[in-house]
């Protein structure tokens, strides 16, 4: 399940919530009751190991 970030418009509190993709987005801040909106964040991941392009994989693996 992905982790989504929400930010409250009223108190500016940011929370991370583990939700299913099919779950409805949250609408109310648990802290102050204000309106919250889902934030768009960049996720970082790296693909390492055999089968990936050599210029993308900078690690050296023993064979």
CHARMM internal coordinates of N, CA and C (Angstrom, degrees):
IC EDIT
DIST 1 N 1 CA 1.4470
DIST 1 CA 1 C 1.5280
ANGL 1 N 1 CA 1 C 109.17
DIST 1 C 2 N 1.3329
ANGL 1 CA 1 C 2 N 115.90
DIHE 1 N 1 CA 1 C 2 N 139.82
DIST 2 N 2 CA 1.4662
ANGL 1 C 2 N 2 CA 118.98
DIHE 1 CA 1 C 2 N 2 CA 179.87
DIST 2 CA 2 C 1.5249
ANGL 2 N 2 CA 2 C 112.59
DIHE 1 C 2 N 2 CA 2 C -78.95
DIST 2 C 3 N 1.3200
ANGL 2 CA 2 C 3 N 114.61
DIHE 2 N 2 CA 2 C 3 N 157.67
DIST 3 N 3 CA 1.4590
ANGL 2 C 3 N 3 CA 122.15
DIHE 2 CA 2 C 3 N 3 CA 175.54
DIST 3 CA 3 C 1.5299
ANGL 3 N 3 CA 3 C 107.06
DIHE 2 C 3 N 3 CA 3 C -103.02
DIST 3 C 4 N 1.3363
ANGL 3 CA 3 C 4 N 115.83
DIHE 3 N 3 CA 3 C 4 N 127.32
DIST 4 N 4 CA 1.4534
ANGL 3 C 4 N 4 CA 121.38
DIHE 3 CA 3 C 4 N 4 CA 179.05
DIST 4 CA 4 C 1.5175
ANGL 4 N 4 CA 4 C 109.59
DIHE 3 C 4 N 4 CA 4 C -111.54
DIST 4 C 5 N 1.3335
ANGL 4 CA 4 C 5 N 116.10
DIHE 4 N 4 CA 4 C 5 N 147.05
DIST 5 N 5 CA 1.4568
ANGL 4 C 5 N 5 CA 122.21
DIHE 4 CA 4 C 5 N 5 CA 175.84
DIST 5 CA 5 C 1.5210
ANGL 5 N 5 CA 5 C 108.66
DIHE 4 C 5 N 5 CA 5 C -104.69
DIST 5 C 6 N 1.3255
ANGL 5 CA 5 C 6 N 114.76
DIHE 5 N 5 CA 5 C 6 N 135.19
DIST 6 N 6 CA 1.4525
ANGL 5 C 6 N 6 CA 121.83
DIHE 5 CA 5 C 6 N 6 CA 175.72
DIST 6 CA 6 C 1.5211
ANGL 6 N 6 CA 6 C 108.27
DIHE 5 C 6 N 6 CA 6 C -123.60
DIST 6 C 7 N 1.3563
ANGL 6 CA 6 C 7 N 116.63
DIHE 6 N 6 CA 6 C 7 N 144.02
DIST 7 N 7 CA 1.4600
ANGL 6 C 7 N 7 CA 120.40
DIHE 6 CA 6 C 7 N 7 CA 176.27
DIST 7 CA 7 C 1.5238
ANGL 7 N 7 CA 7 C 109.28
DIHE 6 C 7 N 7 CA 7 C -126.43
DIST 7 C 8 N 1.3239
ANGL 7 CA 7 C 8 N 115.48
DIHE 7 N 7 CA 7 C 8 N 134.39
DIST 8 N 8 CA 1.4555
ANGL 7 C 8 N 8 CA 122.40
DIHE 7 CA 7 C 8 N 8 CA 179.67
DIST 8 CA 8 C 1.5293
ANGL 8 N 8 CA 8 C 109.13
DIHE 7 C 8 N 8 CA 8 C -79.27
DIST 8 C 9 N 1.3329
ANGL 8 CA 8 C 9 N 116.17
DIHE 8 N 8 CA 8 C 9 N 133.99
DIST 9 N 9 CA 1.4604
ANGL 8 C 9 N 9 CA 120.36
DIHE 8 CA 8 C 9 N 9 CA 177.65
DIST 9 CA 9 C 1.5228
ANGL 9 N 9 CA 9 C 111.78
DIHE 8 C 9 N 9 CA 9 C -72.56
DIST 9 C 10 N 1.3297
ANGL 9 CA 9 C 10 N 116.79
DIHE 9 N 9 CA 9 C 10 N -26.87
DIST 10 N 10 CA 1.4716
ANGL 9 C 10 N 10 CA 121.53
DIHE 9 CA 9 C 10 N 10 CA -175.49
DIST 10 CA 10 C 1.5307
ANGL 10 N 10 CA 10 C 112.15
DIHE 9 C 10 N 10 CA 10 C -84.94
DIST 10 C 11 N 1.3386
ANGL 10 CA 10 C 11 N 117.07
DIHE 10 N 10 CA 10 C 11 N -57.61
DIST 11 N 11 CA 1.4758
ANGL 10 C 11 N 11 CA 120.18
DIHE 10 CA 10 C 11 N 11 CA -175.33
DIST 11 CA 11 C 1.5315
ANGL 11 N 11 CA 11 C 113.04
DIHE 10 C 11 N 11 CA 11 C -99.67
DIST 11 C 12 N 1.3300
ANGL 11 CA 11 C 12 N 117.18
DIHE 11 N 11 CA 11 C 12 N -4.13
DIST 12 N 12 CA 1.4776
ANGL 11 C 12 N 12 CA 123.32
DIHE 11 CA 11 C 12 N 12 CA 177.79
DIST 12 CA 12 C 1.5196
ANGL 12 N 12 CA 12 C 113.37
DIHE 11 C 12 N 12 CA 12 C 65.19
DIST 12 C 13 N 1.3273
ANGL 12 CA 12 C 13 N 117.88
DIHE 12 N 12 CA 12 C 13 N 14.37
DIST 13 N 13 CA 1.4617
ANGL 12 C 13 N 13 CA 122.16
DIHE 12 CA 12 C 13 N 13 CA 178.23
DIST 13 CA 13 C 1.5307
ANGL 13 N 13 CA 13 C 109.19
DIHE 12 C 13 N 13 CA 13 C -70.30
DIST 13 C 14 N 1.3245
ANGL 13 CA 13 C 14 N 116.81
DIHE 13 N 13 CA 13 C 14 N 139.07
DIST 14 N 14 CA 1.4671
ANGL 13 C 14 N 14 CA 122.14
DIHE 13 CA 13 C 14 N 14 CA 178.60
DIST 14 CA 14 C 1.5224
ANGL 14 N 14 CA 14 C 107.74
DIHE 13 C 14 N 14 CA 14 C -112.42
DIST 14 C 15 N 1.3395
ANGL 14 CA 14 C 15 N 116.37
DIHE 14 N 14 CA 14 C 15 N 129.59
DIST 15 N 15 CA 1.4576
ANGL 14 C 15 N 15 CA 121.50
DIHE 14 CA 14 C 15 N 15 CA 178.77
DIST 15 CA 15 C 1.5192
ANGL 15 N 15 CA 15 C 109.40
DIHE 14 C 15 N 15 CA 15 C -126.22
DIST 15 C 16 N 1.3216
ANGL 15 CA 15 C 16 N 115.46
DIHE 15 N 15 CA 15 C 16 N 147.98
DIST 16 N 16 CA 1.4623
ANGL 15 C 16 N 16 CA 121.97
DIHE 15 CA 15 C 16 N 16 CA 174.25
DIST 16 CA 16 C 1.5191
ANGL 16 N 16 CA 16 C 107.88
DIHE 15 C 16 N 16 CA 16 C -106.52
DIST 16 C 17 N 1.3429
ANGL 16 CA 16 C 17 N 116.04
DIHE 16 N 16 CA 16 C 17 N 132.06
DIST 17 N 17 CA 1.4534
ANGL 16 C 17 N 17 CA 121.53
DIHE 16 CA 16 C 17 N 17 CA -175.83
DIST 17 CA 17 C 1.5214
ANGL 17 N 17 CA 17 C 109.08
DIHE 16 C 17 N 17 CA 17 C -128.78
DIST 17 C 18 N 1.3289
ANGL 17 CA 17 C 18 N 115.89
DIHE 17 N 17 CA 17 C 18 N 130.52
DIST 18 N 18 CA 1.4551
ANGL 17 C 18 N 18 CA 122.07
DIHE 17 CA 17 C 18 N 18 CA 175.55
DIST 18 CA 18 C 1.5245
ANGL 18 N 18 CA 18 C 107.24
DIHE 17 C 18 N 18 CA 18 C -85.94
DIST 18 C 19 N 1.3530
ANGL 18 CA 18 C 19 N 117.00
DIHE 18 N 18 CA 18 C 19 N 113.68
DIST 19 N 19 CA 1.4601
ANGL 18 C 19 N 19 CA 121.74
DIHE 18 CA 18 C 19 N 19 CA -176.36
DIST 19 CA 19 C 1.5145
ANGL 19 N 19 CA 19 C 110.92
DIHE 18 C 19 N 19 CA 19 C -135.85
DIST 19 C 20 N 1.3231
ANGL 19 CA 19 C 20 N 114.93
DIHE 19 N 19 CA 19 C 20 N 154.08
DIST 20 N 20 CA 1.4608
ANGL 19 C 20 N 20 CA 120.20
DIHE 19 CA 19 C 20 N 20 CA 170.52
DIST 20 CA 20 C 1.5265
ANGL 20 N 20 CA 20 C 108.27
DIHE 19 C 20 N 20 CA 20 C -73.26
DIST 20 C 21 N 1.3197
ANGL 20 CA 20 C 21 N 116.65
DIHE 20 N 20 CA 20 C 21 N 155.01
DIST 21 N 21 CA 1.4551
ANGL 20 C 21 N 21 CA 121.02
DIHE 20 CA 20 C 21 N 21 CA 177.40
DIST 21 CA 21 C 1.5240
ANGL 21 N 21 CA 21 C 110.15
DIHE 20 C 21 N 21 CA 21 C -61.64
DIST 21 C 22 N 1.3188
ANGL 21 CA 21 C 22 N 116.87
DIHE 21 N 21 CA 21 C 22 N -33.03
DIST 22 N 22 CA 1.4646
ANGL 21 C 22 N 22 CA 121.76
DIHE 21 CA 21 C 22 N 22 CA -177.53
DIST 22 CA 22 C 1.5327
ANGL 22 N 22 CA 22 C 113.54
DIHE 21 C 22 N 22 CA 22 C -81.08
DIST 22 C 23 N 1.3520
ANGL 22 CA 22 C 23 N 118.60
DIHE 22 N 22 CA 22 C 23 N -9.54
DIST 23 N 23 CA 1.4661
ANGL 22 C 23 N 23 CA 121.48
DIHE 22 CA 22 C 23 N 23 CA 179.92
DIST 23 CA 23 C 1.5261
ANGL 23 N 23 CA 23 C 110.79
DIHE 22 C 23 N 23 CA 23 C -69.44
DIST 23 C 24 N 1.3373
ANGL 23 CA 23 C 24 N 115.37
DIHE 23 N 23 CA 23 C 24 N 146.83
DIST 24 N 24 CA 1.4602
ANGL 23 C 24 N 24 CA 120.80
DIHE 23 CA 23 C 24 N 24 CA 175.19
DIST 24 CA 24 C 1.5275
ANGL 24 N 24 CA 24 C 109.01
DIHE 23 C 24 N 24 CA 24 C -68.74
DIST 24 C 25 N 1.3401
ANGL 24 CA 24 C 25 N 118.21
DIHE 24 N 24 CA 24 C 25 N 142.13
DIST 25 N 25 CA 1.4639
ANGL 24 C 25 N 25 CA 119.72
DIHE 24 CA 24 C 25 N 25 CA 177.38
DIST 25 CA 25 C 1.5253
ANGL 25 N 25 CA 25 C 111.21
DIHE 24 C 25 N 25 CA 25 C -66.71
DIST 25 C 26 N 1.3268
ANGL 25 CA 25 C 26 N 115.58
DIHE 25 N 25 CA 25 C 26 N 150.44
DIST 26 N 26 CA 1.4574
ANGL 25 C 26 N 26 CA 120.69
DIHE 25 CA 25 C 26 N 26 CA 177.64
DIST 26 CA 26 C 1.5265
ANGL 26 N 26 CA 26 C 109.62
DIHE 25 C 26 N 26 CA 26 C -70.73
DIST 26 C 27 N 1.3412
ANGL 26 CA 26 C 27 N 116.94
DIHE 26 N 26 CA 26 C 27 N 151.75
DIST 27 N 27 CA 1.4565
ANGL 26 C 27 N 27 CA 120.55
DIHE 26 CA 26 C 27 N 27 CA -177.80
DIST 27 CA 27 C 1.5213
ANGL 27 N 27 CA 27 C 113.40
DIHE 26 C 27 N 27 CA 27 C -126.69
DIST 27 C 28 N 1.3506
ANGL 27 CA 27 C 28 N 117.21
DIHE 27 N 27 CA 27 C 28 N -16.42
DIST 28 N 28 CA 1.4613
ANGL 27 C 28 N 28 CA 120.19
DIHE 27 CA 27 C 28 N 28 CA -175.03
DIST 28 CA 28 C 1.5176
ANGL 28 N 28 CA 28 C 110.88
DIHE 27 C 28 N 28 CA 28 C -129.26
DIST 28 C 29 N 1.3258
ANGL 28 CA 28 C 29 N 115.70
DIHE 28 N 28 CA 28 C 29 N 134.86
DIST 29 N 29 CA 1.4687
ANGL 28 C 29 N 29 CA 122.44
DIHE 28 CA 28 C 29 N 29 CA 178.06
DIST 29 CA 29 C 1.5193
ANGL 29 N 29 CA 29 C 109.59
DIHE 28 C 29 N 29 CA 29 C -70.17
DIST 29 C 30 N 1.3135
ANGL 29 CA 29 C 30 N 116.91
DIHE 29 N 29 CA 29 C 30 N 130.03
DIST 30 N 30 CA 1.4644
ANGL 29 C 30 N 30 CA 121.32
DIHE 29 CA 29 C 30 N 30 CA 178.45
DIST 30 CA 30 C 1.5259
ANGL 30 N 30 CA 30 C 111.64
DIHE 29 C 30 N 30 CA 30 C -71.23
DIST 30 C 31 N 1.3322
ANGL 30 CA 30 C 31 N 116.77
DIHE 30 N 30 CA 30 C 31 N -24.87
DIST 31 N 31 CA 1.4596
ANGL 30 C 31 N 31 CA 121.65
DIHE 30 CA 30 C 31 N 31 CA -175.93
DIST 31 CA 31 C 1.5358
ANGL 31 N 31 CA 31 C 112.47
DIHE 30 C 31 N 31 CA 31 C -78.95
DIST 31 C 32 N 1.3613
ANGL 31 CA 31 C 32 N 116.47
DIHE 31 N 31 CA 31 C 32 N -47.65
DIST 32 N 32 CA 1.4624
ANGL 31 C 32 N 32 CA 119.03
DIHE 31 CA 31 C 32 N 32 CA -174.31
DIST 32 CA 32 C 1.5260
ANGL 32 N 32 CA 32 C 113.82
DIHE 31 C 32 N 32 CA 32 C -124.14
DIST 32 C 33 N 1.3303
ANGL 32 CA 32 C 33 N 118.40
DIHE 32 N 32 CA 32 C 33 N -8.96
DIST 33 N 33 CA 1.4566
ANGL 32 C 33 N 33 CA 121.60
DIHE 32 CA 32 C 33 N 33 CA -179.48
DIST 33 CA 33 C 1.5173
ANGL 33 N 33 CA 33 C 114.27
DIHE 32 C 33 N 33 CA 33 C 86.01
DIST 33 C 34 N 1.3404
ANGL 33 CA 33 C 34 N 117.36
DIHE 33 N 33 CA 33 C 34 N 2.86
DIST 34 N 34 CA 1.4618
ANGL 33 C 34 N 34 CA 121.12
DIHE 33 CA 33 C 34 N 34 CA 179.56
DIST 34 CA 34 C 1.5203
ANGL 34 N 34 CA 34 C 112.25
DIHE 33 C 34 N 34 CA 34 C -74.80
DIST 34 C 35 N 1.3254
ANGL 34 CA 34 C 35 N 115.16
DIHE 34 N 34 CA 34 C 35 N 172.80
DIST 35 N 35 CA 1.4643
ANGL 34 C 35 N 35 CA 121.49
DIHE 34 CA 34 C 35 N 35 CA 179.55
DIST 35 CA 35 C 1.5333
ANGL 35 N 35 CA 35 C 109.24
DIHE 34 C 35 N 35 CA 35 C -76.71
DIST 35 C 36 N 1.3399
ANGL 35 CA 35 C 36 N 116.15
DIHE 35 N 35 CA 35 C 36 N 133.95
DIST 36 N 36 CA 1.4676
ANGL 35 C 36 N 36 CA 119.88
DIHE 35 CA 35 C 36 N 36 CA 176.72
DIST 36 CA 36 C 1.5192
ANGL 36 N 36 CA 36 C 109.73
DIHE 35 C 36 N 36 CA 36 C -116.52
DIST 36 C 37 N 1.3188
ANGL 36 CA 36 C 37 N 115.17
DIHE 36 N 36 CA 36 C 37 N 151.73
DIST 37 N 37 CA 1.4636
ANGL 36 C 37 N 37 CA 121.71
DIHE 36 CA 36 C 37 N 37 CA 179.00
DIST 37 CA 37 C 1.5137
ANGL 37 N 37 CA 37 C 109.71
DIHE 36 C 37 N 37 CA 37 C -127.93
DIST 37 C 38 N 1.3291
ANGL 37 CA 37 C 38 N 114.89
DIHE 37 N 37 CA 37 C 38 N 145.18
DIST 38 N 38 CA 1.4618
ANGL 37 C 38 N 38 CA 121.41
DIHE 37 CA 37 C 38 N 38 CA 177.61
DIST 38 CA 38 C 1.5258
ANGL 38 N 38 CA 38 C 108.24
DIHE 37 C 38 N 38 CA 38 C -71.29
DIST 38 C 39 N 1.3249
ANGL 38 CA 38 C 39 N 115.83
DIHE 38 N 38 CA 38 C 39 N 134.35
DIST 39 N 39 CA 1.4525
ANGL 38 C 39 N 39 CA 122.11
DIHE 38 CA 38 C 39 N 39 CA 179.67
DIST 39 CA 39 C 1.5232
ANGL 39 N 39 CA 39 C 109.90
DIHE 38 C 39 N 39 CA 39 C -97.10
DIST 39 C 40 N 1.3036
ANGL 39 CA 39 C 40 N 116.34
DIHE 39 N 39 CA 39 C 40 N 148.15
DIST 40 N 40 CA 1.4527
ANGL 39 C 40 N 40 CA 121.39
DIHE 39 CA 39 C 40 N 40 CA 174.90
DIST 40 CA 40 C 1.5144
ANGL 40 N 40 CA 40 C 107.88
DIHE 39 C 40 N 40 CA 40 C -97.15
DIST 40 C 41 N 1.3143
ANGL 40 CA 40 C 41 N 116.22
DIHE 40 N 40 CA 40 C 41 N 121.18
DIST 41 N 41 CA 1.4590
ANGL 40 C 41 N 41 CA 120.66
DIHE 40 CA 40 C 41 N 41 CA -179.83
DIST 41 CA 41 C 1.5233
ANGL 41 N 41 CA 41 C 109.27
DIHE 40 C 41 N 41 CA 41 C -125.81
DIST 41 C 42 N 1.3029
ANGL 41 CA 41 C 42 N 114.83
DIHE 41 N 41 CA 41 C 42 N 155.93
DIST 42 N 42 CA 1.4597
ANGL 41 C 42 N 42 CA 118.93
DIHE 41 CA 41 C 42 N 42 CA 178.87
DIST 42 CA 42 C 1.5179
ANGL 42 N 42 CA 42 C 109.23
DIHE 41 C 42 N 42 CA 42 C -90.50
DIST 42 C 43 N 1.3072
ANGL 42 CA 42 C 43 N 115.44
DIHE 42 N 42 CA 42 C 43 N 133.10
DIST 43 N 43 CA 1.4581
ANGL 42 C 43 N 43 CA 120.70
DIHE 42 CA 42 C 43 N 43 CA 177.95
DIST 43 CA 43 C 1.5246
ANGL 43 N 43 CA 43 C 108.08
DIHE 42 C 43 N 43 CA 43 C -99.97
DIST 43 C 44 N 1.3100
ANGL 43 CA 43 C 44 N 115.75
DIHE 43 N 43 CA 43 C 44 N 136.89
DIST 44 N 44 CA 1.4603
ANGL 43 C 44 N 44 CA 120.71
DIHE 43 CA 43 C 44 N 44 CA 178.85
DIST 44 CA 44 C 1.5103
ANGL 44 N 44 CA 44 C 110.10
DIHE 43 C 44 N 44 CA 44 C -110.35
DIST 44 C 45 N 1.3251
ANGL 44 CA 44 C 45 N 116.32
DIHE 44 N 44 CA 44 C 45 N 131.17
DIST 45 N 45 CA 1.4458
ANGL 44 C 45 N 45 CA 120.31
DIHE 44 CA 44 C 45 N 45 CA 171.90
DIST 45 CA 45 C 1.5195
ANGL 45 N 45 CA 45 C 107.71
DIHE 44 C 45 N 45 CA 45 C -150.32
DIST 45 C 46 N 1.2973
ANGL 45 CA 45 C 46 N 115.27
DIHE 45 N 45 CA 45 C 46 N 153.39
DIST 46 N 46 CA 1.4577
ANGL 45 C 46 N 46 CA 121.50
DIHE 45 CA 45 C 46 N 46 CA -177.60
DIST 46 CA 46 C 1.5203
ANGL 46 N 46 CA 46 C 108.91
DIHE 45 C 46 N 46 CA 46 C -124.04
DIST 46 C 47 N 1.3137
ANGL 46 CA 46 C 47 N 115.31
DIHE 46 N 46 CA 46 C 47 N 140.66
DIST 47 N 47 CA 1.4558
ANGL 46 C 47 N 47 CA 121.07
DIHE 46 CA 46 C 47 N 47 CA 176.92
DIST 47 CA 47 C 1.5191
ANGL 47 N 47 CA 47 C 108.05
DIHE 46 C 47 N 47 CA 47 C -103.53
DIST 47 C 48 N 1.3263
ANGL 47 CA 47 C 48 N 116.16
DIHE 47 N 47 CA 47 C 48 N 116.68
DIST 48 N 48 CA 1.4575
ANGL 47 C 48 N 48 CA 121.99
DIHE 47 CA 47 C 48 N 48 CA -179.70
DIST 48 CA 48 C 1.5185
ANGL 48 N 48 CA 48 C 109.63
DIHE 47 C 48 N 48 CA 48 C -120.42
DIST 48 C 49 N 1.3038
ANGL 48 CA 48 C 49 N 114.46
DIHE 48 N 48 CA 48 C 49 N 154.42
DIST 49 N 49 CA 1.4540
ANGL 48 C 49 N 49 CA 118.81
DIHE 48 CA 48 C 49 N 49 CA 173.48
DIST 49 CA 49 C 1.5129
ANGL 49 N 49 CA 49 C 112.59
DIHE 48 C 49 N 49 CA 49 C 113.46
DIST 49 C 50 N 1.3126
ANGL 49 CA 49 C 50 N 115.86
DIHE 49 N 49 CA 49 C 50 N 178.62
DIST 50 N 50 CA 1.4624
ANGL 49 C 50 N 50 CA 119.84
DIHE 49 CA 49 C 50 N 50 CA -178.51
DIST 50 CA 50 C 1.5257
ANGL 50 N 50 CA 50 C 110.60
DIHE 49 C 50 N 50 CA 50 C -66.53
DIST 50 C 51 N 1.3355
ANGL 50 CA 50 C 51 N 115.06
DIHE 50 N 50 CA 50 C 51 N 145.69
DIST 51 N 51 CA 1.4510
ANGL 50 C 51 N 51 CA 120.13
DIHE 50 CA 50 C 51 N 51 CA 178.21
DIST 51 CA 51 C 1.5157
ANGL 51 N 51 CA 51 C 114.08
DIHE 50 C 51 N 51 CA 51 C 101.55
DIST 51 C 52 N 1.3387
ANGL 51 CA 51 C 52 N 118.13
DIHE 51 N 51 CA 51 C 52 N -9.06
DIST 52 N 52 CA 1.4472
ANGL 51 C 52 N 52 CA 120.95
DIHE 51 CA 51 C 52 N 52 CA 178.42
DIST 52 CA 52 C 1.5189
ANGL 52 N 52 CA 52 C 109.13
DIHE 51 C 52 N 52 CA 52 C -106.23
DIST 52 C 53 N 1.2986
ANGL 52 CA 52 C 53 N 117.16
DIHE 52 N 52 CA 52 C 53 N 152.65
DIST 53 N 53 CA 1.4640
ANGL 52 C 53 N 53 CA 122.82
DIHE 52 CA 52 C 53 N 53 CA -174.87
DIST 53 CA 53 C 1.5221
ANGL 53 N 53 CA 53 C 110.81
DIHE 52 C 53 N 53 CA 53 C -57.25
DIST 53 C 54 N 1.3220
ANGL 53 CA 53 C 54 N 117.28
DIHE 53 N 53 CA 53 C 54 N 138.63
DIST 54 N 54 CA 1.4643
ANGL 53 C 54 N 54 CA 121.79
DIHE 53 CA 53 C 54 N 54 CA -172.80
DIST 54 CA 54 C 1.5232
ANGL 54 N 54 CA 54 C 112.68
DIHE 53 C 54 N 54 CA 54 C -64.55
DIST 54 C 55 N 1.3278
ANGL 54 CA 54 C 55 N 119.69
DIHE 54 N 54 CA 54 C 55 N -29.37
DIST 55 N 55 CA 1.4631
ANGL 54 C 55 N 55 CA 119.54
DIHE 54 CA 54 C 55 N 55 CA 179.59
DIST 55 CA 55 C 1.5239
ANGL 55 N 55 CA 55 C 111.87
DIHE 54 C 55 N 55 CA 55 C -77.03
DIST 55 C 56 N 1.3279
ANGL 55 CA 55 C 56 N 117.64
DIHE 55 N 55 CA 55 C 56 N -18.83
DIST 56 N 56 CA 1.4535
ANGL 55 C 56 N 56 CA 121.25
DIHE 55 CA 55 C 56 N 56 CA 177.62
DIST 56 CA 56 C 1.5239
ANGL 56 N 56 CA 56 C 112.25
DIHE 55 C 56 N 56 CA 56 C -87.23
DIST 56 C 57 N 1.3153
ANGL 56 CA 56 C 57 N 116.94
DIHE 56 N 56 CA 56 C 57 N -18.47
DIST 57 N 57 CA 1.4615
ANGL 56 C 57 N 57 CA 121.68
DIHE 56 CA 56 C 57 N 57 CA -175.19
DIST 57 CA 57 C 1.5238
ANGL 57 N 57 CA 57 C 108.67
DIHE 56 C 57 N 57 CA 57 C -112.62
DIST 57 C 58 N 1.3314
ANGL 57 CA 57 C 58 N 116.95
DIHE 57 N 57 CA 57 C 58 N 104.31
DIST 58 N 58 CA 1.4580
ANGL 57 C 58 N 58 CA 121.62
DIHE 57 CA 57 C 58 N 58 CA -175.54
DIST 58 CA 58 C 1.5226
ANGL 58 N 58 CA 58 C 113.26
DIHE 57 C 58 N 58 CA 58 C -91.07
DIST 58 C 59 N 1.3279
ANGL 58 CA 58 C 59 N 118.38
DIHE 58 N 58 CA 58 C 59 N -10.15
DIST 59 N 59 CA 1.4656
ANGL 58 C 59 N 59 CA 121.08
DIHE 58 CA 58 C 59 N 59 CA -179.54
DIST 59 CA 59 C 1.5248
ANGL 59 N 59 CA 59 C 110.14
DIHE 58 C 59 N 59 CA 59 C -79.81
DIST 59 C 60 N 1.3113
ANGL 59 CA 59 C 60 N 116.18
DIHE 59 N 59 CA 59 C 60 N 148.43
DIST 60 N 60 CA 1.4673
ANGL 59 C 60 N 60 CA 121.85
DIHE 59 CA 59 C 60 N 60 CA 176.52
DIST 60 CA 60 C 1.5188
ANGL 60 N 60 CA 60 C 108.31
DIHE 59 C 60 N 60 CA 60 C -100.76
DIST 60 C 61 N 1.2908
ANGL 60 CA 60 C 61 N 117.09
DIHE 60 N 60 CA 60 C 61 N 127.17
DIST 61 N 61 CA 1.4709
ANGL 60 C 61 N 61 CA 122.36
DIHE 60 CA 60 C 61 N 61 CA -179.99
DIST 61 CA 61 C 1.5115
ANGL 61 N 61 CA 61 C 109.77
DIHE 60 C 61 N 61 CA 61 C -109.68
DIST 61 C 62 N 1.3172
ANGL 61 CA 61 C 62 N 115.48
DIHE 61 N 61 CA 61 C 62 N 142.50
DIST 62 N 62 CA 1.4589
ANGL 61 C 62 N 62 CA 121.19
DIHE 61 CA 61 C 62 N 62 CA 175.64
DIST 62 CA 62 C 1.5123
ANGL 62 N 62 CA 62 C 109.64
DIHE 61 C 62 N 62 CA 62 C -78.70
DIST 62 C 63 N 1.3029
ANGL 62 CA 62 C 63 N 116.30
DIHE 62 N 62 CA 62 C 63 N 141.30
DIST 63 N 63 CA 1.4738
ANGL 62 C 63 N 63 CA 119.55
DIHE 62 CA 62 C 63 N 63 CA 179.62
DIST 63 CA 63 C 1.4908
ANGL 63 N 63 CA 63 C 110.39
DIHE 62 C 63 N 63 CA 63 C -105.59
END
COOR INIT
IC SEED 1 N 1 CA 1 C
IC BUILD
